[in-house]
Amino acid sequence: MRLFVSMSLLLTCLSAAALAAPDGKELFQQNCAVCHGDRGQGKVGPKLVGDSSRWSKKLFERAVLEGVDDEGKALKAPMPHWGQSSLKEDKGKPPTAEEIDAIQAYLKKPH
């Protein structure tokens, strides 16, 4: 009985961890801040707060994955097309929609 309870508790904890929403601030700091500034205020890359952070999820995701802006124009280099690479934690896989949404949600928050 104890083993069953321990295994059930372990599986519950693992399931909760797997379902936890990605941390948009952490993802942004690890992957975007070097070019876009620590708060998305702009640096080498353009300002994101108040601009592209207000795009629809679909447009924001397209910009991140395909490097295409809200007007259908290619984003300027050196912006990576994350659909062909991965965020630091993704081990070679393109970012998920949930990760991109979390980054956009972080940028929408007042800093």
Secondary structure, 3 states (H helix, E strand, C coil): CHHHHHHHHHHHHHHHHHHCCCCHHHHHHHHCHHHHCCCCCCCCCCCCCCCHHHCCHHHHHHHHHHCECCCCCECCCCCCCHHHCCCCCCCCCCCCHHHHHHHHHHHHCCC
